[in-house]
């Protein structure tokens, strides 16, 4: 279920474009799902690794080019859906 949800989030990153953001940086997301979209590699992960009901969680995104080079900044639109609705 978690892998399906992460894959759905990665697929939902529809519009990915490079933008200027000099202070942005990224690191490896170890508990992530990834997908290539429009020549970019999009990784989606959660923090903590196993979110708990009633506890705060974060959804993390990492975007690289097709050569796995981190981009200095990204503009992204994400749609999060429940049960494909």
C-alpha positions as CSV (number, residue, x, y, z in Angstrom):
1,X,0.0,0.0,0.0
2,X,2.8,2.4,1.0
3,X,4.7,1.7,-2.3
4,X,1.5,2.2,-4.3
5,X,0.9,5.5,-2.6
6,X,4.4,6.7,-3.1
7,X,4.3,5.7,-6.8
8,X,1.0,7.5,-7.2
9,X,2.6,10.7,-5.7
10,X,5.6,10.4,-8.0
11,X,3.2,10.0,-11.0
12,X,1.2,13.0,-9.8
13,X,4.3,15.3,-10.2
14,X,3.0,16.4,-13.6
15,X,4.6,19.7,-14.3
16,X,8.4,19.7,-13.6
17,X,10.5,22.6,-14.7
18,X,13.9,23.9,-13.7
19,X,13.9,27.3,-11.9
20,X,16.5,29.4,-10.2
21,X,16.9,28.7,-6.5
22,X,20.5,29.1,-5.4
23,X,20.1,28.0,-1.8
24,X,18.3,24.7,-2.7
25,X,20.0,21.4,-2.1
26,X,18.9,17.7,-2.0
27,X,20.1,14.5,-0.5
28,X,19.4,10.8,-1.2
29,X,16.0,9.6,-0.1
30,X,16.6,6.1,1.1
31,X,12.9,5.0,1.6
32,X,11.7,6.3,-1.7
33,X,9.8,5.5,-4.8
34,X,11.0,7.0,-8.1
35,X,9.8,7.6,-11.6
36,X,11.1,9.4,-14.7
37,X,8.9,12.2,-15.9
38,X,9.6,14.4,-18.9
39,X,13.4,13.7,-18.7
40,X,13.6,14.3,-14.9
41,X,13.9,11.7,-12.2
42,X,11.4,12.3,-9.4
43,X,11.8,10.6,-6.0
44,X,9.1,10.7,-3.3
45,X,9.7,9.7,0.3
46,X,8.2,10.2,3.7
47,X,9.7,11.4,7.0
48,X,9.5,9.5,9.2
49,X,10.1,6.4,7.1
50,X,7.0,4.8,8.4
51,X,4.4,7.5,9.1
52,X,2.2,6.9,12.2
53,X,-1.5,7.8,12.5
54,X,-2.0,11.0,14.5
55,X,1.7,12.0,14.2
56,X,3.2,14.7,11.9
57,X,4.7,13.4,8.7
58,X,6.4,15.1,5.7
59,X,6.3,14.1,2.1
60,X,9.8,14.7,0.5
61,X,10.6,15.2,-3.2
62,X,13.9,15.1,-4.9
63,X,14.3,15.9,-8.6
64,X,17.4,15.2,-10.8
65,X,18.1,15.3,-14.5
66,X,18.4,12.2,-16.5
67,X,22.1,11.9,-15.6
68,X,21.2,11.9,-11.9
69,X,22.6,15.4,-11.4
70,X,20.7,17.4,-8.7
71,X,18.9,20.5,-10.0
72,X,19.5,23.8,-8.2
73,X,15.7,24.5,-8.0
74,X,12.5,23.0,-9.3
75,X,9.0,24.3,-9.8
76,X,6.6,21.4,-9.3
77,X,2.8,20.9,-9.2
78,X,1.7,17.9,-7.1
79,X,-1.8,16.4,-6.8
80,X,-2.3,14.0,-3.8
81,X,-5.3,11.8,-4.2
82,X,-6.9,9.2,-2.0
83,X,-8.3,6.0,-3.6
84,X,-7.6,7.4,-7.1
85,X,-10.2,10.2,-6.6
